[in-house]
Amino acid sequence: MFDQAFGLPLHVLVIHAVVVLVPLTVLAALVYAVLPRSRRALRWPLLAGAVISLVSGYVAIESGEALFRHLGEPDFVRAHKDNGDLLLWVLVALTAVVVLAVLVLGEYQGSERLARSPVEARAQSGAARPIQVLVAVLLVAVAVTAGVQVVRTGDSGARAVWEGTFSE
């Protein structure tokens, strides 16, 4: 199922979605965390980006496993495989924290704060402000981790292709 699409290895096609969507989601998460006025506009795109990044990451992992088996499980791909496995867990964490952030952090409309959930309504009174700050910091940390991990995974994949294929 995850072997090929249109006669090409599916992994080669799907990784492009991961390489584009994860950094875009990371940028949206950073803006969402630090610029409260952007939250109304970014809420749904951020959620969609996180979920689609997670799904495309999962498909990239599965298709990569199929390609790995097809190639006879070469050693030069091991680092890329390990980085990809870690990236999937980071994407799970990113998606979970994005959902948490959307539930906990409020929206702003002009100078008025809009409450969208019981947690946000309580935050308007200032009682949950430390929780909001904690969630925003957590969102930044997980987003930066996802950005770094997608670069590490892509780099190790490129090295596996170029050094493994052309070094002999």
N, C-alpha and C positions, 0 to 999 in steps of 0.2 A: 504494500500500500504506500509506503514512504520511499520506494525505490526511485521511480522515474516519473517525469512529466514531460510530455512532448518529445520523448526520446533522450532527454537530458537528465542527469542526476538531479533529483528534486532538491537536494541540499544546496546545490549551487544557485538555484533559483530563489529559495526561501531565505537564504542568509541576507539577501539584499533587503528584504522587509525588516529584518532584525537590525541591520546596520543603519537603516534610515529611521525606523520608528522608535527605537530605544533612545537615541540621542534627542529626538524631538520630544519624547515623553519626559526625558530628564530635564530639558530646558523648560518645558511647561510646568513641571513639578517645582523647579527652583523659583520660577516667577510666582507660582501659586503660593508658595511658602513665604516669600519675602515681600510681596506686593498685594496686600489685602484687596485693593481696588480691582485687581485683575481676576479675582476669584469667581465672580459672576460669569464672566466670559469664558473662563478656562475650565469650569467645573466639568462639563460634559466632554469636551475634547480631551482633558486629562484622564478622565475615567476610561474613555474609549481607547486612548493611546496605551494606557497601562494594560488593559485587557488584551488588546490586539498584539501588543508586544509580547505578552506572556504566551498567547496562543502561537504566534509565529516562532517564538523561542522554542516552544515545545515541538513544533513541527520540524524546526531546524535540528533539534537534538535527535529526534526519531529518524529523520532522513539522513543525518550524519552517521548515525549508528548503522543504518542500512548500507551506506557508502563504505563505511569502515569495514564491515563484514565482506562486502563485495571486493574490496582491495586486498583482502587477506590479513586484515588487522596489522598493518605495518607499524613499527615502533615510532617512526618519525611523526605519526599523527597523535600519539598518546598525550602530549601536552595540550594540544588543541582540544582533544576529547575531554580531558579533565577540566580545562577552562570553560568549555561549553556546559558541562554538567554543573559547575559552580554558577555560571551565568543564569541557568534556569532557576536555581534557588534564589538568586538575587532578584530575578524578575517576579518570583512569587512574593518575596518580601516587599518589593516596590508596589506591586498591585495591592497588597494588603494595607500598606501604609497610605497609599493614595485613597483607598476607600475610607480608611479611618480619618484622613485629613478632610475629605469632602464632608464627612459626617460631623466632625468636630469644629472645623474652622468656619467662620461665618462669611457671609457675603456683605458687600457694601454697595449701596446705591447712592451716588453723590456723597453727601456727608452723613447719610443715615445708614445705620447698621441694620441689616435684615436678619432676623432669626429664622432658620429653616429646620431646626430640630430642637428637642428638649435640651440637649447639651448646649446648643448655640443660644437658646433663650436664657439659660442660666449664665452663660458667658457674658451676656449683655449687662448683667448686674455686676460683673467683675469677679464673681466667685470662681469661675473656671479659667481665668486668664493664665495661670501657670500651666494648666493642661494644654491650652492652645499653643503656648510657646514651646512646650515639650513636643507636641505633635509636629509643629513647624520645623523644629530642629531635627527631629527624627526623619521627616520627609526630605530635608536637605541631605542628611547623611546617607540615606538609602539611595537617593537619586544620584549623588556623586559616586557612590559605590557601583551602581548599575552602569554609569557612564564609563568608569574606569574598567569594569569587568568586560564590557562589550568591546572596548579597545584591546584589552589583553587577549580576549578570545579571537578577535579578528586578526590580530598580529600573529598569534601562534598558528592560526590557520594558514595565513599567507606564508609564513616561514615553512610550515609543513609542505605546502605545495611547491614552493620554489626551491627549498633546500633538499626536500625529499625526492623530488622529481628530477631536478637538474644537477644535483651534486655528484652524480656518478658518471 
